[in-house]
């Protein structure tokens, strides 16, 4: 069994995730494809993550791909999380991950509708929901783009109030339009379009998916899509363990085993831990030239594995929040060596957790200055996750 040490894994990470000077791209679509999908729960992570892998990226470059060329698309994918991906990857993600999310979401919406008294029996509730879906899709097509509130004003059915977490101390209410859009997005029928405010906004307008895919998403068989997604993930993130894949995709052990059985990858030794590689991807990777990167919170690279010791070391408690979300991280030659944040004035402040030497500090400073130019007066905020210990220390 071939042994692959941490140094070679770090070299693969650098080259395949476009983090070295000679692998960066001018195209945000190529960037997204290199990590399969850019983590999109926090909208700013999409932009900052893309810039870290682009030679000269800007807000306009990413927005053009998302909203004008429509060569990138937002969708709910792995672990019921929003991602931004390329149009060739999107149908695979939808069939391999979103389809199961949509099924659970539909059951939940039907349950809440039944509790609301929308119909007398389960068949009636399903028919009532089908009518509401048709109304919402027609209204969205007529408007071109719309917010959930705008759709709720178009038809009283879409303004139906659902009770969230009924009977709990945190019970709340939500109009059907908001929940229905989430369901339709998971089913591949609508898509998050332009935000209501700036590029850092978490509130989106919605549009028909046909604006991106005129003929709809390709109808992948679920198991075939799982195998294809596992193949693409191993190409971008391998070598890795089966547990890494299961965690990243949000699959069950059965799904993971089924996909890997179809792929039949090569077994490798990851410093004493069983790992795997695609059979046509076993050549040794040479170390790239020294490189530094400032990656955003929730970036797809550090969130690509469950077991991160080979690049994270002992820094997890300082750089991850209580829910397992990583904050902004500093990288040097394939290792996380610290974190960064904006202080009260908006200045990027870096904190090293390892003694990396003068060359690394200079390279990180250069990346910080490059990012500061792109951010301008924008202030990033941790709104979809908790602030990390290091962020609290740096930002005050």
Secondary structure, 3 states (H helix, E strand, C coil): CEECCHHHHHHHHHHHCCCCCCCCECCHHHHHHHCCCEECCCHHHHHHHHHCCECCCCHHHHHHHHHHCCCEEEEECHHHCEEEEEHHHHHHHHHHHHHHHHHHHHHHHHHHHHHHCCCCCHHHHHHHHHHHHHHHHHHHHHHCCECHHHHHCCCHHHHCEEEECCCCCCCEEEEHHHHHHHHHHHCCCEEEEEECCCCCCCCEEEEEHHHCCCCCCCCCCHHHHHHHHHHHHHHHHCCECHHHHHHHHCCCHHHHHHHHHHHCCEEEEECCEEEEECCCCCCCCCCCCCCEEEECCCCCCHHHCCCCHHHHCCCHHHHECCCCCECCEEEECCEEEEEEEECCCCCEEEEECCCCCHHHHHHHHHHHHHHHHHHCCCCCCCCCCCCCHHHHHHHC
